[in-house]
Amino acid sequence: MITPDTLLPLWEAHRDVIAHPVRTFELAGRVFDDRPYQLGVINLSRDSSYRESIVHDVDAARYRARRMAIEGAVMIDVGAESTGASADVLDVDAQLASLLPVVNALVDDGHLVSVETYHTEVAVAALDAGAHVVNLTGRVDDPVLYETIARHDAGLILCYTPGETARSDTDVPPIDTMIDEQLTFFRERLGLVTGAGVDKLWIDPGFGFALNLPDGPDRVRYQTENLLQSFRFRALGWPVCVTMASSVYLFHDEARVAETGMAVLALLAKANLLRTHEVARVQPILDLLDMTT
């Protein structure tokens, strides 16, 4: 159960990390500091499990982005391929054909745009088209990607993936070792990333990529435990990005309100960038924090 009796020992054990400072940086004229912000999701794949986030053309993407910005999103995350286990795998050309018209349109409309991909070629093309952030969902060793991000003065969301990409069907670490394994992953990657000049960065524990855990009690437990401990990644000195989970197993027909509850847990864990499909439902939680601090 999530109670003071369970949370207090966790916080006490990592008290120094809770207060650990994280980097503040400016991205395309907007300052990102230690406060929480929303990253609104647009999915171009019709395989995406979150049906309400799917758009079918550029006009629909522009409308959804404009609406999410009004509702509170400071940045829009666009993905061409679903990370669902049964979703179609799209090659680089197919991803670019889907992504680039949307990226161009959203940048023209004045939005900060993040592109989710694990392909270097897709990320580089999106940056050349004006994208501001690469949401990297794979273990890319090629320094060219990170050098390109730095050259564009862009940002990076560095995601932990159990396997080589978010599509890999690799077992997630056991709950009792997951944070240590994720921290090891990030420490190993950060030298490559920052050594290439990237200085605008979020750490994402990537608990949404547990493909071997179908929606059910084990997946809910894993995601919730990881979310509640995500403040521990502050020890790396960078802000933390987390995706708001939405379990149909728990919420059934009311799954669209799940992200509101997850946002409460994310703020308890001092997350900085909340990747959400339900911007309007999550923003009041962020506003409440502003009213009480």
C-alpha positions, 0 to 999 in steps of 0.5 A: 500500500502507498501510505506514509508508513511505506513512503517515509522509510523510502524517503528517509533512506534517500534523504540526501538524494531528495534534496540533490540539485538538478540542472537548469537549462534553456531550450528554444527560449524556455527555461526548464528548472526544478519545477514540473512541466507537461510533455503532451503526447501525439501518436501517429501510429494507429497501433498505439494503445492509447486511442485518444492520442492517435492522429491521422493527418497533419491537421489533426496533429496541429489541432491536438497540439494546439489544444494540449498547449492551451491545456498546459503542455509546454512541449509536444512529443510525437512518435511514428511507431508504437512500442506495443508488443504487437505493433507494426515495426516501421523502417526509417523511411516509413517513420520519416514519411509520417513524422516530418510533415507533422514536425514541420507543421508543429514547429511552424505553429510555434510548439516545442517538439520532441520526437520519439525514436530509437533510429539515429537517422530519424532523430537527425532528420527530425532535428534538421526539420526543427525538432527541439528534443530527441526522446531516445527509446533505444541504446544508441552508441553512435556519437554522431547522434549526440553530436548532432543534438549538441550542434542543434542546441537541442535536448535529449530525453535519455530513456532506460530500455531493458533491451536494445530498444523499447521494442525489445522483448527483454525482461525488466529487472526485478523490483528490488534491483531495478533502480540500481540497474537503471542507475548503472545504465545511465551512468554508463551512457551519460559520459558518451552523451555529455562528452558529445556536448549535450547539455539539455537532458532529462533522465527517463526510467522508461518503466512503460517499456516493460513489454514482457509484463502485460497489463495486470497486477505485476505491471502495475506494481512494477510501474508504481514502484519505479515511479515512486522511486524515480526521485533517486535519479536526481543523484545524476544531476539531471531532471527526471522525465516519467510517463504517466501510466494508465492501467485498464486492468485497474481503471476499466472504462475510466482508464482516462482518469488514471494519469491524474492519479499517477501525476500525484505519485510523480510529484511525490517523487519530484519528477520534472517532466510528466509525459502525458496523454491527458494534459487537461486532467493532469494540469490541475495537479500541477496547479495545485502544487503551485498553490501550496508551495 
